[in-house]
Amino acid sequence: MPTSTVVVGSAVGLHARPAAIIASAVNDLGEEVTLAMPGGDPVDASSALLIMTLGAAKGDSVEVSSPSEPAHAAIAALVAQDLDV
């Protein structure tokens, strides 16, 4: 399963707005994607609430995993962007 470590780019971390954007994108892709803090349990990235439970702040590393390489790449790119602008 493709997995990469991505640095959170949003100024507020993976809080409400960025989490909602990422969850919406995962749902639109229709693929399984998980996010995890390094060494932590993965959460379903199709749920904004579960993404927020990670407590990821700007500059934190987050592991993005998906069996689909295109979904993995798309969500990894979103995590790296500042989605709160």
PDB file of N, CA, C and O in Angstrom:
ATOM      1  N   MET A   1       0.856  -1.170   0.000  1.00  0.00           N
ATOM      2  CA  MET A   1       0.000   0.000   0.000  1.00  0.00           C
ATOM      3  C   MET A   1       0.905   1.236   0.000  1.00  0.00           C
ATOM      4  O   MET A   1       1.769   1.364   0.868  1.00  0.00           O
ATOM      5  N   PRO A   2       0.721   2.141  -0.955  1.00  0.00           N
ATOM      6  CA  PRO A   2       1.528   3.363  -0.967  1.00  0.00           C
ATOM      7  C   PRO A   2       1.330   4.177   0.315  1.00  0.00           C
ATOM      8  O   PRO A   2       0.203   4.473   0.712  1.00  0.00           O
ATOM      9  N   THR A   3       2.440   4.527   0.945  1.00  0.00           N
ATOM     10  CA  THR A   3       2.428   5.328   2.167  1.00  0.00           C
ATOM     11  C   THR A   3       3.538   6.353   2.073  1.00  0.00           C
ATOM     12  O   THR A   3       4.640   6.053   1.613  1.00  0.00           O
ATOM     13  N   SER A   4       3.240   7.568   2.511  1.00  0.00           N
ATOM     14  CA  SER A   4       4.280   8.583   2.567  1.00  0.00           C
ATOM     15  C   SER A   4       4.057   9.461   3.786  1.00  0.00           C
ATOM     16  O   SER A   4       2.948   9.550   4.313  1.00  0.00           O
ATOM     17  N   THR A   5       5.118  10.099   4.219  1.00  0.00           N
ATOM     18  CA  THR A   5       5.037  11.040   5.320  1.00  0.00           C
ATOM     19  C   THR A   5       5.019  12.439   4.735  1.00  0.00           C
ATOM     20  O   THR A   5       5.896  12.816   3.957  1.00  0.00           O
ATOM     21  N   VAL A   6       4.003  13.207   5.121  1.00  0.00           N
ATOM     22  CA  VAL A   6       3.784  14.544   4.569  1.00  0.00           C
ATOM     23  C   VAL A   6       3.742  15.538   5.717  1.00  0.00           C
ATOM     24  O   VAL A   6       3.205  15.240   6.783  1.00  0.00           O
ATOM     25  N   VAL A   7       4.310  16.724   5.499  1.00  0.00           N
ATOM     26  CA  VAL A   7       4.268  17.785   6.500  1.00  0.00           C
ATOM     27  C   VAL A   7       2.995  18.594   6.295  1.00  0.00           C
ATOM     28  O   VAL A   7       2.704  19.038   5.184  1.00  0.00           O
ATOM     29  N   VAL A   8       2.232  18.784   7.379  1.00  0.00           N
ATOM     30  CA  VAL A   8       0.970  19.531   7.324  1.00  0.00           C
ATOM     31  C   VAL A   8       1.259  20.987   6.959  1.00  0.00           C
ATOM     32  O   VAL A   8       2.063  21.655   7.608  1.00  0.00           O
ATOM     33  N   GLY A   9       0.592  21.464   5.912  1.00  0.00           N
ATOM     34  CA  GLY A   9       0.832  22.816   5.420  1.00  0.00           C
ATOM     35  C   GLY A   9      -0.158  23.860   5.897  1.00  0.00           C
ATOM     36  O   GLY A   9       0.136  25.053   5.827  1.00  0.00           O
ATOM     37  N   SER A  10      -1.318  23.452   6.377  1.00  0.00           N
ATOM     38  CA  SER A  10      -2.341  24.418   6.787  1.00  0.00           C
ATOM     39  C   SER A  10      -1.928  25.143   8.060  1.00  0.00           C
ATOM     40  O   SER A  10      -1.429  24.529   9.003  1.00  0.00           O
ATOM     41  N   ALA A  11      -2.142  26.458   8.077  1.00  0.00           N
ATOM     42  CA  ALA A  11      -1.755  27.293   9.215  1.00  0.00           C
ATOM     43  C   ALA A  11      -2.425  26.848  10.507  1.00  0.00           C
ATOM     44  O   ALA A  11      -1.850  27.009  11.584  1.00  0.00           O
ATOM     45  N   VAL A  12      -3.629  26.293  10.422  1.00  0.00           N
ATOM     46  CA  VAL A  12      -4.354  25.847  11.619  1.00  0.00           C
ATOM     47  C   VAL A  12      -4.209  24.344  11.833  1.00  0.00           C
ATOM     48  O   VAL A  12      -4.888  23.775  12.687  1.00  0.00           O
ATOM     49  N   GLY A  13      -3.336  23.696  11.072  1.00  0.00           N
ATOM     50  CA  GLY A  13      -3.200  22.255  11.151  1.00  0.00           C
ATOM     51  C   GLY A  13      -4.394  21.578  10.505  1.00  0.00           C
ATOM     52  O   GLY A  13      -5.091  22.178   9.687  1.00  0.00           O
ATOM     53  N   LEU A  14      -4.627  20.334  10.873  1.00  0.00           N
ATOM     54  CA  LEU A  14      -5.757  19.597  10.292  1.00  0.00           C
ATOM     55  C   LEU A  14      -6.983  19.791  11.170  1.00  0.00           C
ATOM     56  O   LEU A  14      -7.511  18.849  11.760  1.00  0.00           O
ATOM     57  N   HIS A  15      -7.420  21.053  11.236  1.00  0.00           N
ATOM     58  CA  HIS A  15      -8.597  21.397  12.018  1.00  0.00           C
ATOM     59  C   HIS A  15      -9.806  21.434  11.088  1.00  0.00           C
ATOM     60  O   HIS A  15      -9.742  20.862  10.000  1.00  0.00           O
ATOM     61  N   ALA A  16     -10.879  22.068  11.462  1.00  0.00           N
ATOM     62  CA  ALA A  16     -12.188  21.946  10.810  1.00  0.00           C
ATOM     63  C   ALA A  16     -12.174  22.132   9.292  1.00  0.00           C
ATOM     64  O   ALA A  16     -12.543  21.211   8.563  1.00  0.00           O
ATOM     65  N   ARG A  17     -11.766  23.280   8.809  1.00  0.00           N
ATOM     66  CA  ARG A  17     -11.848  23.531   7.365  1.00  0.00           C
ATOM     67  C   ARG A  17     -10.931  22.598   6.574  1.00  0.00           C
ATOM     68  O   ARG A  17     -11.406  21.934   5.653  1.00  0.00           O
ATOM     69  N   PRO A  18      -9.628  22.521   6.898  1.00  0.00           N
ATOM     70  CA  PRO A  18      -8.770  21.597   6.151  1.00  0.00           C
ATOM     71  C   PRO A  18      -9.252  20.142   6.239  1.00  0.00           C
ATOM     72  O   PRO A  18      -9.219  19.418   5.244  1.00  0.00           O
ATOM     73  N   ALA A  19      -9.694  19.720   7.415  1.00  0.00           N
ATOM     74  CA  ALA A  19     -10.176  18.343   7.575  1.00  0.00           C
ATOM     75  C   ALA A  19     -11.396  18.094   6.701  1.00  0.00           C
ATOM     76  O   ALA A  19     -11.521  17.025   6.103  1.00  0.00           O
ATOM     77  N   ALA A  20     -12.295  19.068   6.621  1.00  0.00           N
ATOM     78  CA  ALA A  20     -13.493  18.925   5.786  1.00  0.00           C
ATOM     79  C   ALA A  20     -13.131  18.849   4.306  1.00  0.00           C
ATOM     80  O   ALA A  20     -13.729  18.076   3.557  1.00  0.00           O
ATOM     81  N   ILE A  21     -12.163  19.642   3.887  1.00  0.00           N
ATOM     82  CA  ILE A  21     -11.730  19.621   2.478  1.00  0.00           C
ATOM     83  C   ILE A  21     -11.112  18.270   2.134  1.00  0.00           C
ATOM     84  O   ILE A  21     -11.400  17.698   1.082  1.00  0.00           O
ATOM     85  N   ILE A  22     -10.268  17.766   3.020  1.00  0.00           N
ATOM     86  CA  ILE A  22      -9.619  16.470   2.781  1.00  0.00           C
ATOM     87  C   ILE A  22     -10.658  15.353   2.777  1.00  0.00           C
ATOM     88  O   ILE A  22     -10.639  14.502   1.888  1.00  0.00           O
ATOM     89  N   ALA A  23     -11.557  15.341   3.746  1.00  0.00           N
ATOM     90  CA  ALA A  23     -12.591  14.294   3.812  1.00  0.00           C
ATOM     91  C   ALA A  23     -13.477  14.321   2.570  1.00  0.00           C
ATOM     92  O   ALA A  23     -13.827  13.273   2.029  1.00  0.00           O
ATOM     93  N   SER A  24     -13.835  15.512   2.125  1.00  0.00           N
ATOM     94  CA  SER A  24     -14.658  15.635   0.921  1.00  0.00           C
ATOM     95  C   SER A  24     -13.924  15.078  -0.297  1.00  0.00           C
ATOM     96  O   SER A  24     -14.522  14.387  -1.122  1.00  0.00           O
ATOM     97  N   ALA A  25     -12.636  15.374  -0.410  1.00  0.00           N
ATOM     98  CA  ALA A  25     -11.846  14.867  -1.534  1.00  0.00           C
ATOM     99  C   ALA A  25     -11.758  13.344  -1.501  1.00  0.00           C
ATOM    100  O   ALA A  25     -11.865  12.694  -2.542  1.00  0.00           O
ATOM    101  N   VAL A  26     -11.566  12.773  -0.319  1.00  0.00           N
ATOM    102  CA  VAL A  26     -11.509  11.313  -0.193  1.00  0.00           C
ATOM    103  C   VAL A  26     -12.847  10.706  -0.624  1.00  0.00           C
ATOM    104  O   VAL A  26     -12.878   9.723  -1.364  1.00  0.00           O
ATOM    105  N   ASN A  27     -13.936  11.290  -0.162  1.00  0.00           N
ATOM    106  CA  ASN A  27     -15.257  10.784  -0.551  1.00  0.00           C
ATOM    107  C   ASN A  27     -15.474  10.902  -2.052  1.00  0.00           C
ATOM    108  O   ASN A  27     -16.047  10.000  -2.662  1.00  0.00           O
ATOM    109  N   ASP A  28     -15.025  12.003  -2.660  1.00  0.00           N
ATOM    110  CA  ASP A  28     -15.164  12.178  -4.106  1.00  0.00           C
ATOM    111  C   ASP A  28     -14.342  11.140  -4.873  1.00  0.00           C
ATOM    112  O   ASP A  28     -14.762  10.668  -5.930  1.00  0.00           O
ATOM    113  N   LEU A  29     -13.167  10.786  -4.336  1.00  0.00           N
ATOM    114  CA  LEU A  29     -12.313   9.793  -4.993  1.00  0.00           C
ATOM    115  C   LEU A  29     -12.886   8.383  -4.889  1.00  0.00           C
ATOM    116  O   LEU A  29     -12.644   7.543  -5.756  1.00  0.00           O
ATOM    117  N   GLY A  30     -13.640   8.129  -3.835  1.00  0.00           N
ATOM    118  CA  GLY A  30     -14.227   6.808  -3.650  1.00  0.00           C
ATOM    119  C   GLY A  30     -13.211   5.724  -3.340  1.00  0.00           C
ATOM    120  O   GLY A  30     -13.457   4.548  -3.607  1.00  0.00           O
ATOM    121  N   GLU A  31     -12.079   6.103  -2.784  1.00  0.00           N
ATOM    122  CA  GLU A  31     -11.016   5.157  -2.440  1.00  0.00           C
ATOM    123  C   GLU A  31     -10.756   5.201  -0.935  1.00  0.00           C
ATOM    124  O   GLU A  31     -11.068   6.193  -0.276  1.00  0.00           O
ATOM    125  N   GLU A  32     -10.189   4.136  -0.401  1.00  0.00           N
ATOM    126  CA  GLU A  32      -9.809   4.107   1.005  1.00  0.00           C
ATOM    127  C   GLU A  32      -8.511   4.888   1.183  1.00  0.00           C
ATOM    128  O   GLU A  32      -7.525   4.634   0.491  1.00  0.00           O
ATOM    129  N   VAL A  33      -8.520   5.833   2.109  1.00  0.00           N
ATOM    130  CA  VAL A  33      -7.320   6.598   2.457  1.00  0.00           C
ATOM    131  C   VAL A  33      -7.294   6.720   3.971  1.00  0.00           C
ATOM    132  O   VAL A  33      -8.320   6.983   4.598  1.00  0.00           O
ATOM    133  N   THR A  34      -6.119   6.527   4.557  1.00  0.00           N
ATOM    134  CA  THR A  34      -5.981   6.718   6.000  1.00  0.00           C
ATOM    135  C   THR A  34      -4.896   7.741   6.273  1.00  0.00           C
ATOM    136  O   THR A  34      -3.971   7.926   5.482  1.00  0.00           O
ATOM    137  N   LEU A  35      -5.035   8.403   7.415  1.00  0.00           N
ATOM    138  CA  LEU A  35      -4.034   9.345   7.906  1.00  0.00           C
ATOM    139  C   LEU A  35      -3.630   8.904   9.302  1.00  0.00           C
ATOM    140  O   LEU A  35      -4.451   8.380  10.056  1.00  0.00           O
ATOM    141  N   ALA A  36      -2.372   9.113   9.645  1.00  0.00           N
ATOM    142  CA  ALA A  36      -1.899   8.756  10.985  1.00  0.00           C
ATOM    143  C   ALA A  36      -0.728   9.650  11.368  1.00  0.00           C
ATOM    144  O   ALA A  36       0.060  10.075  10.522  1.00  0.00           O
ATOM    145  N   MET A  37      -0.636   9.922  12.656  1.00  0.00           N
ATOM    146  CA  MET A  37       0.580  10.536  13.178  1.00  0.00           C
ATOM    147  C   MET A  37       1.611   9.406  13.219  1.00  0.00           C
ATOM    148  O   MET A  37       1.237   8.258  13.461  1.00  0.00           O
ATOM    149  N   PRO A  38       2.894   9.692  12.993  1.00  0.00           N
ATOM    150  CA  PRO A  38       3.903   8.625  13.019  1.00  0.00           C
ATOM    151  C   PRO A  38       3.834   7.823  14.325  1.00  0.00           C
ATOM    152  O   PRO A  38       3.899   8.381  15.420  1.00  0.00           O
ATOM    153  N   GLY A  39       3.703   6.513  14.178  1.00  0.00           N
ATOM    154  CA  GLY A  39       3.607   5.626  15.327  1.00  0.00           C
ATOM    155  C   GLY A  39       2.216   5.514  15.914  1.00  0.00           C
ATOM    156  O   GLY A  39       1.995   4.738  16.843  1.00  0.00           O
ATOM    157  N   GLY A  40       1.265   6.288  15.377  1.00  0.00           N
ATOM    158  CA  GLY A  40      -0.100   6.273  15.898  1.00  0.00           C
ATOM    159  C   GLY A  40      -1.016   5.404  15.067  1.00  0.00           C
ATOM    160  O   GLY A  40      -0.624   4.880  14.025  1.00  0.00           O
ATOM    161  N   ASP A  41      -2.240   5.257  15.540  1.00  0.00           N
ATOM    162  CA  ASP A  41      -3.238   4.475  14.818  1.00  0.00           C
ATOM    163  C   ASP A  41      -3.793   5.289  13.649  1.00  0.00           C
ATOM    164  O   ASP A  41      -4.048   6.484  13.792  1.00  0.00           O
ATOM    165  N   PRO A  42      -3.981   4.649  12.497  1.00  0.00           N
ATOM    166  CA  PRO A  42      -4.545   5.356  11.348  1.00  0.00           C
ATOM    167  C   PRO A  42      -6.037   5.628  11.538  1.00  0.00           C
ATOM    168  O   PRO A  42      -6.747   4.877  12.207  1.00  0.00           O
ATOM    169  N   VAL A  43      -6.490   6.727  10.928  1.00  0.00           N
ATOM    170  CA  VAL A  43      -7.913   7.070  10.940  1.00  0.00           C
ATOM    171  C   VAL A  43      -8.405   7.149   9.500  1.00  0.00           C
ATOM    172  O   VAL A  43      -7.634   7.416   8.579  1.00  0.00           O
ATOM    173  N   ASP A  44      -9.684   6.917   9.324  1.00  0.00           N
ATOM    174  CA  ASP A  44     -10.330   6.988   8.020  1.00  0.00           C
ATOM    175  C   ASP A  44     -10.381   8.440   7.578  1.00  0.00           C
ATOM    176  O   ASP A  44     -11.021   9.267   8.226  1.00  0.00           O
ATOM    177  N   ALA A  45      -9.705   8.754   6.472  1.00  0.00           N
ATOM    178  CA  ALA A  45      -9.624  10.133   5.998  1.00  0.00           C
ATOM    179  C   ALA A  45     -10.900  10.616   5.322  1.00  0.00           C
ATOM    180  O   ALA A  45     -10.959  11.761   4.873  1.00  0.00           O
ATOM    181  N   SER A  46     -11.917   9.773   5.238  1.00  0.00           N
ATOM    182  CA  SER A  46     -13.191  10.236   4.682  1.00  0.00           C
ATOM    183  C   SER A  46     -14.051  10.892   5.760  1.00  0.00           C
ATOM    184  O   SER A  46     -15.162  11.340   5.478  1.00  0.00           O
ATOM    185  N   SER A  47     -13.544  10.951   6.994  1.00  0.00           N
ATOM    186  CA  SER A  47     -14.265  11.556   8.106  1.00  0.00           C
ATOM    187  C   SER A  47     -13.493  12.759   8.647  1.00  0.00           C
ATOM    188  O   SER A  47     -12.402  12.604   9.195  1.00  0.00           O
ATOM    189  N   ALA A  48     -14.063  13.958   8.491  1.00  0.00           N
ATOM    190  CA  ALA A  48     -13.413  15.163   9.013  1.00  0.00           C
ATOM    191  C   ALA A  48     -13.223  15.065  10.524  1.00  0.00           C
ATOM    192  O   ALA A  48     -12.198  15.499  11.050  1.00  0.00           O
ATOM    193  N   LEU A  49     -14.189  14.506  11.212  1.00  0.00           N
ATOM    194  CA  LEU A  49     -14.087  14.383  12.666  1.00  0.00           C
ATOM    195  C   LEU A  49     -12.906  13.499  13.058  1.00  0.00           C
ATOM    196  O   LEU A  49     -12.157  13.837  13.974  1.00  0.00           O
ATOM    197  N   LEU A  50     -12.737  12.381  12.376  1.00  0.00           N
ATOM    198  CA  LEU A  50     -11.606  11.493  12.684  1.00  0.00           C
ATOM    199  C   LEU A  50     -10.272  12.152  12.344  1.00  0.00           C
ATOM    200  O   LEU A  50      -9.289  11.972  13.063  1.00  0.00           O
ATOM    201  N   ILE A  51     -10.235  12.909  11.259  1.00  0.00           N
ATOM    202  CA  ILE A  51      -9.005  13.627  10.911  1.00  0.00           C
ATOM    203  C   ILE A  51      -8.639  14.606  12.027  1.00  0.00           C
ATOM    204  O   ILE A  51      -7.472  14.716  12.401  1.00  0.00           O
ATOM    205  N   MET A  52      -9.632  15.312  12.554  1.00  0.00           N
ATOM    206  CA  MET A  52      -9.364  16.285  13.614  1.00  0.00           C
ATOM    207  C   MET A  52      -8.861  15.627  14.891  1.00  0.00           C
ATOM    208  O   MET A  52      -8.140  16.252  15.670  1.00  0.00           O
ATOM    209  N   THR A  53      -9.240  14.350  15.115  1.00  0.00           N
ATOM    210  CA  THR A  53      -8.782  13.664  16.332  1.00  0.00           C
ATOM    211  C   THR A  53      -7.269  13.423  16.324  1.00  0.00           C
ATOM    212  O   THR A  53      -6.683  13.137  17.369  1.00  0.00           O
ATOM    213  N   LEU A  54      -6.637  13.535  15.159  1.00  0.00           N
ATOM    214  CA  LEU A  54      -5.185  13.369  15.095  1.00  0.00           C
ATOM    215  C   LEU A  54      -4.466  14.485  15.851  1.00  0.00           C
ATOM    216  O   LEU A  54      -3.378  14.282  16.390  1.00  0.00           O
ATOM    217  N   GLY A  55      -5.087  15.668  15.884  1.00  0.00           N
ATOM    218  CA  GLY A  55      -4.457  16.806  16.549  1.00  0.00           C
ATOM    219  C   GLY A  55      -3.221  17.303  15.818  1.00  0.00           C
ATOM    220  O   GLY A  55      -2.313  17.854  16.439  1.00  0.00           O
ATOM    221  N   ALA A  56      -3.177  17.113  14.502  1.00  0.00           N
ATOM    222  CA  ALA A  56      -2.008  17.500  13.719  1.00  0.00           C
ATOM    223  C   ALA A  56      -1.964  19.014  13.527  1.00  0.00           C
ATOM    224  O   ALA A  56      -2.924  19.613  13.044  1.00  0.00           O
ATOM    225  N   ALA A  57      -0.848  19.625  13.906  1.00  0.00           N
ATOM    226  CA  ALA A  57      -0.644  21.059  13.766  1.00  0.00           C
ATOM    227  C   ALA A  57       0.225  21.345  12.540  1.00  0.00           C
ATOM    228  O   ALA A  57       0.829  20.436  11.971  1.00  0.00           O
ATOM    229  N   LYS A  58       0.279  22.617  12.144  1.00  0.00           N
ATOM    230  CA  LYS A  58       1.142  23.015  11.031  1.00  0.00           C
ATOM    231  C   LYS A  58       2.564  22.558  11.330  1.00  0.00           C
ATOM    232  O   LYS A  58       3.080  22.769  12.428  1.00  0.00           O
ATOM    233  N   GLY A  59       3.186  21.932  10.344  1.00  0.00           N
ATOM    234  CA  GLY A  59       4.562  21.465  10.486  1.00  0.00           C
ATOM    235  C   GLY A  59       4.694  20.055  11.018  1.00  0.00           C
ATOM    236  O   GLY A  59       5.779  19.476  10.956  1.00  0.00           O
ATOM    237  N   ASP A  60       3.602  19.477  11.547  1.00  0.00           N
ATOM    238  CA  ASP A  60       3.643  18.088  12.005  1.00  0.00           C
ATOM    239  C   ASP A  60       3.710  17.147  10.805  1.00  0.00           C
ATOM    240  O   ASP A  60       3.253  17.485   9.712  1.00  0.00           O
ATOM    241  N   SER A  61       4.274  15.985  11.017  1.00  0.00           N
ATOM    242  CA  SER A  61       4.312  14.952   9.987  1.00  0.00           C
ATOM    243  C   SER A  61       3.094  14.049  10.130  1.00  0.00           C
ATOM    244  O   SER A  61       2.709  13.677  11.239  1.00  0.00           O
ATOM    245  N   VAL A  62       2.495  13.702   8.996  1.00  0.00           N
ATOM    246  CA  VAL A  62       1.337  12.818   8.950  1.00  0.00           C
ATOM    247  C   VAL A  62       1.599  11.760   7.888  1.00  0.00           C
ATOM    248  O   VAL A  62       2.066  12.073   6.793  1.00  0.00           O
ATOM    249  N   GLU A  63       1.297  10.508   8.213  1.00  0.00           N
ATOM    250  CA  GLU A  63       1.438   9.424   7.253  1.00  0.00           C
ATOM    251  C   GLU A  63       0.144   9.269   6.465  1.00  0.00           C
ATOM    252  O   GLU A  63      -0.933   9.114   7.041  1.00  0.00           O
ATOM    253  N   VAL A  64       0.260   9.314   5.146  1.00  0.00           N
ATOM    254  CA  VAL A  64      -0.886   9.152   4.244  1.00  0.00           C
ATOM    255  C   VAL A  64      -0.747   7.797   3.573  1.00  0.00           C
ATOM    256  O   VAL A  64       0.298   7.488   3.000  1.00  0.00           O
ATOM    257  N   SER A  65      -1.809   6.977   3.642  1.00  0.00           N
ATOM    258  CA  SER A  65      -1.776   5.640   3.036  1.00  0.00           C
ATOM    259  C   SER A  65      -3.052   5.388   2.250  1.00  0.00           C
ATOM    260  O   SER A  65      -4.136   5.826   2.634  1.00  0.00           O
ATOM    261  N   SER A  66      -2.898   4.673   1.141  1.00  0.00           N
ATOM    262  CA  SER A  66      -4.051   4.267   0.337  1.00  0.00           C
ATOM    263  C   SER A  66      -3.615   3.151  -0.602  1.00  0.00           C
ATOM    264  O   SER A  66      -2.487   3.162  -1.094  1.00  0.00           O
ATOM    265  N   PRO A  67      -4.499   2.185  -0.856  1.00  0.00           N
ATOM    266  CA  PRO A  67      -4.153   1.159  -1.849  1.00  0.00           C
ATOM    267  C   PRO A  67      -4.140   1.723  -3.273  1.00  0.00           C
ATOM    268  O   PRO A  67      -3.605   1.093  -4.186  1.00  0.00           O
ATOM    269  N   SER A  68      -4.723   2.901  -3.460  1.00  0.00           N
ATOM    270  CA  SER A  68      -4.776   3.548  -4.770  1.00  0.00           C
ATOM    271  C   SER A  68      -3.706   4.637  -4.845  1.00  0.00           C
ATOM    272  O   SER A  68      -3.753   5.605  -4.087  1.00  0.00           O
ATOM    273  N   GLU A  69      -2.747   4.485  -5.751  1.00  0.00           N
ATOM    274  CA  GLU A  69      -1.680   5.480  -5.894  1.00  0.00           C
ATOM    275  C   GLU A  69      -2.231   6.865  -6.262  1.00  0.00           C
ATOM    276  O   GLU A  69      -1.774   7.858  -5.694  1.00  0.00           O
ATOM    277  N   PRO A  70      -3.198   6.973  -7.195  1.00  0.00           N
ATOM    278  CA  PRO A  70      -3.731   8.305  -7.494  1.00  0.00           C
ATOM    279  C   PRO A  70      -4.414   8.963  -6.282  1.00  0.00           C
ATOM    280  O   PRO A  70      -4.257  10.164  -6.060  1.00  0.00           O
ATOM    281  N   ALA A  71      -5.161   8.186  -5.508  1.00  0.00           N
ATOM    282  CA  ALA A  71      -5.805   8.731  -4.308  1.00  0.00           C
ATOM    283  C   ALA A  71      -4.752   9.131  -3.287  1.00  0.00           C
ATOM    284  O   ALA A  71      -4.853  10.188  -2.665  1.00  0.00           O
ATOM    285  N   HIS A  72      -3.745   8.291  -3.117  1.00  0.00           N
ATOM    286  CA  HIS A  72      -2.654   8.588  -2.191  1.00  0.00           C
ATOM    287  C   HIS A  72      -1.996   9.914  -2.567  1.00  0.00           C
ATOM    288  O   HIS A  72      -1.805  10.778  -1.711  1.00  0.00           O
ATOM    289  N   ALA A  73      -1.652  10.074  -3.833  1.00  0.00           N
ATOM    290  CA  ALA A  73      -0.971  11.288  -4.290  1.00  0.00           C
ATOM    291  C   ALA A  73      -1.850  12.525  -4.110  1.00  0.00           C
ATOM    292  O   ALA A  73      -1.368  13.575  -3.687  1.00  0.00           O
ATOM    293  N   ALA A  74      -3.131  12.400  -4.428  1.00  0.00           N
ATOM    294  CA  ALA A  74      -4.040  13.537  -4.323  1.00  0.00           C
ATOM    295  C   ALA A  74      -4.203  13.994  -2.877  1.00  0.00           C
ATOM    296  O   ALA A  74      -4.169  15.193  -2.600  1.00  0.00           O
ATOM    297  N   ILE A  75      -4.378  13.062  -1.964  1.00  0.00           N
ATOM    298  CA  ILE A  75      -4.593  13.431  -0.558  1.00  0.00           C
ATOM    299  C   ILE A  75      -3.288  13.900   0.078  1.00  0.00           C
ATOM    300  O   ILE A  75      -3.304  14.829   0.886  1.00  0.00           O
ATOM    301  N   ALA A  76      -2.175  13.287  -0.261  1.00  0.00           N
ATOM    302  CA  ALA A  76      -0.883  13.757   0.247  1.00  0.00           C
ATOM    303  C   ALA A  76      -0.646  15.207  -0.165  1.00  0.00           C
ATOM    304  O   ALA A  76      -0.149  16.008   0.628  1.00  0.00           O
ATOM    305  N   ALA A  77      -1.000  15.541  -1.399  1.00  0.00           N
ATOM    306  CA  ALA A  77      -0.837  16.920  -1.878  1.00  0.00           C
ATOM    307  C   ALA A  77      -1.731  17.877  -1.100  1.00  0.00           C
ATOM    308  O   ALA A  77      -1.319  18.994  -0.788  1.00  0.00           O
ATOM    309  N   LEU A  78      -2.946  17.453  -0.786  1.00  0.00           N
ATOM    310  CA  LEU A  78      -3.858  18.317  -0.005  1.00  0.00           C
ATOM    311  C   LEU A  78      -3.327  18.545   1.412  1.00  0.00           C
ATOM    312  O   LEU A  78      -3.371  19.667   1.917  1.00  0.00           O
ATOM    313  N   VAL A  79      -2.829  17.495   2.048  1.00  0.00           N
ATOM    314  CA  VAL A  79      -2.299  17.633   3.413  1.00  0.00           C
ATOM    315  C   VAL A  79      -1.155  18.644   3.430  1.00  0.00           C
ATOM    316  O   VAL A  79      -1.008  19.393   4.396  1.00  0.00           O
ATOM    317  N   ALA A  80      -0.349  18.672   2.375  1.00  0.00           N
ATOM    318  CA  ALA A  80       0.809  19.566   2.314  1.00  0.00           C
ATOM    319  C   ALA A  80       0.439  21.018   2.028  1.00  0.00           C
ATOM    320  O   ALA A  80       1.242  21.918   2.276  1.00  0.00           O
ATOM    321  N   GLN A  81      -0.764  21.259   1.510  1.00  0.00           N
ATOM    322  CA  GLN A  81      -1.185  22.623   1.156  1.00  0.00           C
ATOM    323  C   GLN A  81      -1.746  23.364   2.362  1.00  0.00           C
ATOM    324  O   GLN A  81      -2.175  22.757   3.344  1.00  0.00           O
ATOM    325  N   ASP A  82      -1.732  24.707   2.263  1.00  0.00           N
ATOM    326  CA  ASP A  82      -2.417  25.528   3.268  1.00  0.00           C
ATOM    327  C   ASP A  82      -3.863  25.649   2.805  1.00  0.00           C
ATOM    328  O   ASP A  82      -4.182  26.473   1.949  1.00  0.00           O
ATOM    329  N   LEU A  83      -4.739  24.818   3.378  1.00  0.00           N
ATOM    330  CA  LEU A  83      -6.144  24.763   2.974  1.00  0.00           C
ATOM    331  C   LEU A  83      -7.022  25.738   3.736  1.00  0.00           C
ATOM    332  O   LEU A  83      -8.241  25.737   3.564  1.00  0.00           O
ATOM    333  N   ASP A  84      -6.428  26.560   4.567  1.00  0.00           N
ATOM    334  CA  ASP A  84      -7.222  27.476   5.377  1.00  0.00           C
ATOM    335  C   ASP A  84      -7.059  28.923   4.908  1.00  0.00           C
ATOM    336  O   ASP A  84      -7.117  29.853   5.712  1.00  0.00           O
ATOM    337  N   VAL A  85      -6.857  29.102   3.612  1.00  0.00           N
ATOM    338  CA  VAL A  85      -6.713  30.453   3.066  1.00  0.00           C
ATOM    339  C   VAL A  85      -7.968  30.912   2.393  1.00  0.00           C
ATOM    340  O   VAL A  85      -8.019  32.029   1.878  1.00  0.00           O
TER     341      VAL A  85
END
